[in-house]
Amino acid sequence: MKRLKEILADVLEIDEASITDETAPDNVDTWDSMNGLVLVTELETKFNIKFKMEEVTSVKCVGDIKAALRNHGVVFNE
């Protein structure tokens, strides 16, 4: 989760400590469509994966991102 939080904090320009599974575009001002695309690219690069379009469009919050990453074999030590 540490790596994911670092990526989210960097792309969205928010404090890592504020990130929870409920963090979402609805409650983060900087999480707009452009940063959403940047976030997808960063996650794919840093975790060496490729998301399907339906995975990208189904994400509504950080919890959804974690689930999508798990589907690609990423393990979180929380």
N, C-alpha and C positions, 0 to 999 in steps of 0.2 A: 504494500500500500504506500510505502514511503516514496518509491519511484513514481507511482501514479500521482500522488499529491504534489510532488515536485514539478511534474509536467503540467498539471492543472494550474498550479500557482504561477508558473512561469508564463504560460499562454494567456491565462485570464487576468494576470496581474492582481492576484489576491493572496492573502495570507494562508499558508498551508494549514494552520491551526483552525481555520474557519471551514475547512472542507470536510463534509460528511457524506454519507450515502444519499442524503436528500438534497445536496447541492445540485442546482439545476439552472437552466437558462432563465427560468421564471424568477429566481431569487439572486442572480448574479448579473449585475448591469453590463459587465464586459463580455458576457457569454452571448454574443450575437452570431449571426450566420457566418460571418467571416472567421471569427475566432473558432467557431465550431469546425470549420474546414481545416484550419491550422491545427486544431486539437487532434483531429482524425489523422492527419499526416504525421504529427509528432508521435502519437501512440503507435502507429504502424511502423515508423522508423525505429523508435526506442525498444519496442517489444518484438521487432522483426516478424510482423504478421501482416495480413491483408484482410481488411474487413469487407464483407459483402455489403452492397448498397442497402439491403433491408436491415442489416445490423445498424448501420449508420442512422437510418431514418427512424428506427425504433427506440433509440436512446432518448430518455426523458430526464435522466439524472445520473449522478456518479455511480449509484448502485447498478444501473443498467450498463454503464461502461465496464464495471468490474465483472458483471455476468458475461458480457461479450468477450472480455479478455480471457476469462476462465474457459470459455468455449474454444479458445485458441490455445489452451494449455498453459496459460499464465497462472502461476501459483502465488497467492498472497499470504504473507506471514503477518497476520494482524494481531 
